[in-house]
Amino acid sequence: MTALILLSSLGVIALLAEIFSFKKLLYPVVLLGLITTFILNLVDWNTDHLYFGMMRYDNFAVAFSSVLIGITFLWFIMSEGFFKEETSLTDHFALILFALAGGVIMVSYTNMTMLFLGIEILSIPMYVLAGSKKEDVASNEAGFKYLIMGAFATGFLLFGITLIYGSTASFDLPTIADFVASHQGTIPTMFYVGVLLMMVGLGFKVSAVPFHFWAPDVYQGAPTPVTAFMATVVKTAAFAAFLRLFAGTFAGVGGIWTEVLCVMAALTLLTGNITAVLQSSAKRMLAYSSIAHAGYMLLALIALNQFSQSSILFYTLAYSIGSIASFGVLSAVATARGNDAVDSFNGLAKSNPLLAFAMTVAVLSLAGIPPTAGFFAKYYIFTAAFQAGYGWLVLIAILASLIGVYYYFRIIIAMYFKQGSEEKIEISFNHKLLFVITILLTIALGVMPEYIIRLL
Amino acid sequence: MITLLLIFFPLAASLLLLLVKGEQVKKIALAAAVVEFAIALFAITQYQHNALTQFEINLPWIQSLGINFHVGIDGISLLMVLLTTFLVPVIILTSFKNEYKNPSAFYSLILAMQMALIGVFVSLDGFLFYVFWELALIPIYFICLLWGGEDRARITFKFFVYTLAGSLLMLAGLIYLYQHTATHTFDIAALYAAGQSMDMVHQGYVFWAMFMAFAIKMPIFPFHTWQPDTYTTSPTQGTMLLSGIMLKMGTYGVIRWLLPIAPLGVAHWGTVAIILSVTGIVYASCIAIVQKDFKRLIAYSSIAHVGLIAAGILAGNEQGVQGGMIQMLSHGVNVVGLFFIVDIIQRRTGTREIAVLGGIRNVNPQFAVLFLIVLLGSVALPLTNGFVGEFLLLNGVYQFNAWIAAFAGLSVILGAVYMLRSYQSIMLGETNALTSGFAPLSTSEKTVLIILCAAIIVFGVFPKPLLDIAAPSVKHLVESFQMAITK
C-alpha cells in the first residue's frame, strides 16, 4: 500500500512540476522517489495486510511490486532521452508513474473491481504514450490501435466479471473461491463462461495468440522507450494479475480453462517465434519475441503447482532485464544509424564493444542459454510444466526456443561478423552504467537464482 | 579443493587476460594453461587407484530444487581432465606463429572453454553437467564466428543450432529423470537410481533424449552434417578444441550418464546406435578417400574414429569401454597433431589441396618424420597410441557382434588408405613451385610436434599407467551395467 500511495504522489508531483517550474529537477526527484518507494515497499514483506477487502499486500504483491518498481527504475535510466524533449515532458513522467501505480494495483488486488481499475489505470497512460510522437504516423496508428484493441479487451473482461458476479453475487476473490469450493458440481454454466471471457480479456493484455494482433504494430509504432515499458512493466503486471486470479481464485475450476490455455500457449510459442524469424526490423522482431515469451509464462500458469508463482516471478524478472538491455541498445543504435533494421547492428562489436556485449548477454538470456538468467527462467518453467504432466507442451516449448535462437543470433552475427559503419555511437555515462548493471544482473541471476525463487 | 581449482583457475585466467593488451597475451595464456596442467598432474599424484570418486565437493547451489554444485573425479574423469589440460597448452602453443586480431579475446575464450570442459568432465549433478555442457558452446561459437574462414556465419550458426537442439533434448530427458527421483534431486546417484527403476520403454525415451545430444556432439552418422563444414571453417585452434576435446564430451557423456542411467534402454536400442556408428565409420572413411582438401579429409576421418569409439562404448563390455577411454585420449592427441600439420602446410604454401602439393620431404625431412609419426598414430600402427585403443575397441565390438565388428574393422583399412595416400601425395614425389620454398619449422612448431610425437610413441609402447588410472572405474561401471541388464 505504501508503494501505491508514494507512486501516486510522485505522479502528482510530476504534474505540479509544470506549474511550479522545477522541470529540470524532476528526473532526479523521480529516480530518488522510485528508490524510496522500492525500499519502503519491502517493509511490507511478510505483513500480509488486507485493505478494506480491496487490496491485499501479501508477499506475492510485494515481490511483484518490487519487480515493477525496480524495472521502472532501470527503464528511467534507459529512457533518459525520452525526457529530454521540451514539450509535454511532465506528462511523460506523470503518465509513466500512474501506469506504474496501475501495475501495483494489478499485482495486489483482491477484488474484481480493483483488477478492472488497475488495468485501466495502467492502460490509459499507455494509450496516450503509444501515440506520443505526434508527428509520426506510425505512432498515431499505434496509439489508436492500442486504444481500440484495449477497449475491446476491457469489454470482454467486464463481461466476464459481470457473469461471475451474476453467479456468485460477489466481486471479492476469496468469496468467489469459496463459492467454487462449496458448489463443486453445481456451478452454473454462466460462471464458466465468465471465467473464459476474463481469460480472453487478460489474454489480450499479455498478448497471447490468438489475441496478439495488436502487439506487433503497437510495439513497432510506439516510441522505443514506450515499447520497452510495454514489453516489461505492462507485461509483468498483466501476468501477475492473470496469475493472481487464475491460479488463486479459479484454480478450483482449473479443468475448464487449463485446456484452453494449453492450446493458447502452444500457439503463442510457435506463432511468436516463427513470425519473429521473418522480421527484418529488429524492433518488430523483439515485439514478436515478446509475444513468444508470453507463451513460456503461460506454461507456468497452466502448471498450477507450487512452482507457478516463483517461476513467473523469476521469468518476468529475467525477461524484463533482458528486454530493457536489448531495447536500450536498439534505441541507441536506431537513433545513431537512422533505422531499426537488424542490418543497422552490423559491425557494432567494432564500433561499440560495450553495446555489443550488453546486447549479446541480453539476447543470450532471452534465448535461454546458460549461464544467463533466461536459461534458468526457462528451465524452471519447464520443470513446473513437466511436474504438472505437460511433457508435450515442454517439447513444443523446447522446439520454440530452438527457433528463438535463430532470430536472436541474427543480431549477434550482425554485430560480430558483418561489416558496418565504423562510426562510434556516443552513449552517456548513465547508459554505460545501465548496461553494466544489466550484464551483471543477468549473469548473477543465472548463477544464483535461489535468492529469487525461494521468495514465493 | 583440487577440483574447484581445476574448474575456476582457467576462468580466473580467462578474465584476467581480458585486461591484458599486446604481445604478452599469448605467453600469459600459455603460462596459465601450463599451470592448469601442473594442477592436473598434481591431482594424479594424489589419486588413489580405485573405483571411488575422489576430490569430491558438494556445495548447496539451488537447494529448493535439489540442485547442488557437486563435483568429483574418478578414473574416467581424471583421464578426461588430463587430456583437456594437456591439449589446451599445446593448442595455445600452436597459435604462436599466428597473428590474430584482438588476441586477448581469443585466448580468453580458449581458457573459458577449458573451464567449461573441465566442468563437464567432473560434474556429478545433472543440472550442473547441463550448464557446463551448454557453457562450452558459447566460447567455441565465438571463436569460430570471429576468427573463422569463409562463410563462417552460416556454418557456425548451423553448428550452434544443431548442438543446441541435442542439448535441449537432453535437458528434457534430465527433467524427466528428475521428476522420477524420490527426493527430487539432480544428484548423479539419484538420477542413476531413477533411470534404472524405469521399465524398458521409458528407459528407451531417456536413452534417445540423451543419446541425441551425445550423438550430435561426437558426431555420429546421420547427425554429422554440421561437422565437416565447421571443422574446415574454424580457425585451427578452434578445430583442435572441437575435435580434440569437445567431441569427447559426447563419448564421455555416454560413459558417465547414458550407460548407468538407461542400461535397459542401451540394451534395447544399443544395436541401432552401434549400427549407426559403424555406418558412419564406413561412410565417412569412403568420403575421406575422395576429399581434395586435407583439412576436410581429417574432419571426415574424425567421424570415422569417433564412430568406432561410440560403437565400442555402446557395446557395454569392459574391453569396449576401456578401449573407448584410451582411444579418446589417443584421438585427441593425434587429431590435434594432424590439424596442426594442416596449419603448418597451409601457412607455408597457402593451400590445403592435396593434389597440388608434393615433395615436401625433399625440402624438409624433419617435418616429414614428425608428420609420419602422427600419421602412423592415427592409422593405429602397433606401438603407437592409436593401436592400443583401436584394438580394444574392435575386441569389444566383436564380443557384441562379430558381423558388426567386421564392418568396424574396415575403419583400420580405409583409414590407412586415405591417410597414406594423402601422405604420399603431399610429402613424397616431385617438389614443385609451391613446396620448394617450404620453410623450416620454427621453435614453437617443433616443440608442439615433438611433444605430440613423444606422447604418441610413449603411450603406444607403454600404455599401462594410463590404462590403470581408468581401469577400476571402468570395471565398476561395466559390472553395474551388466548387472542391470541381466536383472
Interface residues (C-beta under 8 A of the other chain):
Chain A: L364 I369 P370 P371 F375 Y379 Y380 F382 T383 F386 Q387 G391 V394 L395 I398 S401 L402 V405 Y406 F409 I412 I413 Y416 F417 K418 P449 E450 I453 R454
Chain B: W61 I62 Q63 S64 L65 F127 Y130 V131 E134 L135 L137 I138 F142 L145 L146 R152 A153 F157 F160 V161 L164 A165 L168 L169 L171 A172 I175 Y176 Y178 Q179
